[in-house]
Amino acid sequence: MRRSELPLTDRLAALREAVEVAEERLEVPEVARARTLLAKAGAREALGDATVVALAGATGSGKSTLFNALSGSEVSTPGVRRPTTGVAHASVWGEHGADRLLDWLEVPRRHRVAGGEPGLDGLVLLDLPDHDSIRLENRLEVDRLVELVDVLVWVLDPQKYADAAVHERYLAPLAGHAGVLVVVLNQVDRLDEPAARACLADLRGLLDSEGLAATPVVATAARTGAGLPELRAELAKRVAARRAATDRLAADARSAAGALAVHCGSGDSTSRSRSRIADEREGLADALADAAGVPAVVTAVERSARRRGAAHTGWPLLRWVGKLRPDPLGRLHLGDERARTSLPQAGAMQQAAVSAALRRARDDAGDGLPQAWRDDLRRTAEVSEERLAGQLDRAVAGTDLGPERTPLWQRAVGGLQWLLVLVALTGALWLLGLVALGWLQLDDVVPLPRVEGLPLPTLLLVGGLLAGFLFALVARPLVDLGARRRGRQARRRLAARVGEVADAEVIEPLAEAQEDHRRFCAAVTRARS
């Protein structure tokens, strides 16, 4: 292992973290493939360090003949009729408990090589069905085992070595697996020496152009034994290192992480989107406040404060009129967040404003992110929008609108009003007494006090009533001023609660999605390193 290369356990841990982050967010096939790889890695690591090498190739490439030559006996029967190899065959060198490994690979036909080369001890060699078989089950078996083996030896022949189907479907996708791939040009005995060199050079060029420059090419002739020592040496090198399984899993993990990396955006765009979400919060909170009925609550608070102020400072003789009207704030059934309020539902304009604000917040959060994450943000915003109405109603219902204290000046004015009523009542009773004395012809007996020529009882009656009325008129603007101040206080408290709902239901879920994107990309980067 190169000093700069990440250990396989750390690489798989990083890939597992990326999958866990993406599990509930990204609906993409790359996540499922990475999850399958992690399951494969866990199973493969528990099955020992034997090296599984598979010979794959097309019908007529001499793959089975080469397999038999390496095995030292006719284990897999070659033929010319399509399809030839129908199921995978296995040859096992040494005592490495390969049965459990072959059970996992689901390879039924097994042959133990007796007295094999010591350098190949630990090798499990598979002869796969033909990848171009006319039987679908054979082709599916090839695709399954190609994903599971440690080293893949692709056997080509001089006639079809440049077959586009082989290169595009199997070889080119293994560009990240060059270290666990060997390409064999078999049947070179059918070519003269210049043609063989030209064929090898052309094949080398094709592989280099496909990103497989590190993949060795071995020329063989299974029937004559030419090139078999070189191929055995190549296999022995992989077996002796006891790293083939690890290298294959590492290559698979890098490949899976590379596939996931297409769902990573740039860090700069993510930082910009976070700041833009913060900028959109105020507009979102305003739209939610309108939809939650905050203006209606503020209006009710002001009207309720005016009603109470009028009850304390108004003309006592007319206060009963105000009591006939219900309290505007009480009609909204606020104060219990467990029960729904009587606020009217948001109208079409308010709902449209909320949808637009949510869309802006979602788009800002997804700025610079790949489509899969923008789709997740869209789903997150849709869930938030479904929950908002109930959450806003409970937030408004449970908001403390402030203590309903009666200002001291209102109490003083109220006391003065009742004093003036007492003065007017005194004057009225006095006048009634004078009327009674006049009826009894005793009005000359009791002297009648006067002030500036006006009878004192009349002055008390008229003055008390007029003064009370004037005090009520003078107090009304002050009551209105206090009601507006109370309304502003209620608006601030309601806005704060609505802002909390906006944070909890919209801003935080979007921020969590962005944080998950950051964690996902960091894990993918580690898995690819």
Stockholm file with secondary structure:
# STOCKHOLM 1.0

chainA/1-529         MRRSELPLTDRLAALREAVEVAEERLEVPEVARARTLLAKAGAREALGDATVVALAGATGSGKSTLFNALSGSEVSTPGVRRPTTGVAHASVWGEHGADRLLDWLEVPRRHRVAGGEPGLDGLVLLDLPDHDSIRLENRLEVDRLVELVDVLVWVLDPQKYADAAVHERYLAPLAGHAGVLVVVLNQVDRLDEPAARACLADLRGLLDSEGLAATPVVATAARTGAGLPELRAELAKRVAARRAATDRLAADARSAAGALAVHCGSGDSTSRSRSRIADEREGLADALADAAGVPAVVTAVERSARRRGAAHTGWPLLRWVGKLRPDPLGRLHLGDERARTSLPQAGAMQQAAVSAALRRARDDAGDGLPQAWRDDLRRTAEVSEERLAGQLDRAVAGTDLGPERTPLWQRAVGGLQWLLVLVALTGALWLLGLVALGWLQLDDVVPLPRVEGLPLPTLLLVGGLLAGFLFALVARPLVDLGARRRGRQARRRLAARVGEVADAEVIEPLAEAQEDHRRFCAAVTRARS
#=GR chainA/1-529 SS CCTTSCCHHHHHHHHHHHHHHHTTTCCCHHHHHHHHHHHHHHHHHTTCSCEEEEEEECTTSCHHHHHHHHHTSCCSCCCSSSSCCCSCEEEEESSSCHHHHHHHHTCCEEEEETTCCGGGTTEEEEECCCTTCSSHHHHHHHHHHHHHCSEEEEEECTTTTTCHHHIIIIIGGGGGGGGGEEEEECCGGGSCHHHHHHHHHHHHHHHHHTTCTTSCEEECBTTTTBTHHHHHHHHHHHHHHTCHHHHHHHHHHHHHHHHHHTTCCCHHHHHHHHHHHHHHHHHHHHHHHHHTTHHHHHHHHHHHHHHHHHHHHSCGGGHHHHHTSCCTTGGGTCSCTTSCCCCCCCCHHHHHHHHHHHHHHHHHHTTTCCHHHHHHHHHHHHHHHHHHHHHHHHHHHTCCCCCCCCCHHHHHHHHHHHHHHHHHHHHHHHHHHHHHHHHTTCTTTSCCCEETTEEHHHHHHHHHHHHHHHHHHHHHHHHHHHHHHHHHHHHHHHHHHHHHHHIIIIIHHHHHHHHHHHHHHHHHHHHHC
#=GC SS_cons         CCTTSCCHHHHHHHHHHHHHHHTTTCCCHHHHHHHHHHHHHHHHHTTCSCEEEEEEECTTSCHHHHHHHHHTSCCSCCCSSSSCCCSCEEEEESSSCHHHHHHHHTCCEEEEETTCCGGGTTEEEEECCCTTCSSHHHHHHHHHHHHHCSEEEEEECTTTTTCHHHIIIIIGGGGGGGGGEEEEECCGGGSCHHHHHHHHHHHHHHHHHTTCTTSCEEECBTTTTBTHHHHHHHHHHHHHHTCHHHHHHHHHHHHHHHHHHTTCCCHHHHHHHHHHHHHHHHHHHHHHHHHTTHHHHHHHHHHHHHHHHHHHHSCGGGHHHHHTSCCTTGGGTCSCTTSCCCCCCCCHHHHHHHHHHHHHHHHHHTTTCCHHHHHHHHHHHHHHHHHHHHHHHHHHHTCCCCCCCCCHHHHHHHHHHHHHHHHHHHHHHHHHHHHHHHHTTCTTTSCCCEETTEEHHHHHHHHHHHHHHHHHHHHHHHHHHHHHHHHHHHHHHHHHHHHHHHIIIIIHHHHHHHHHHHHHHHHHHHHHC
//
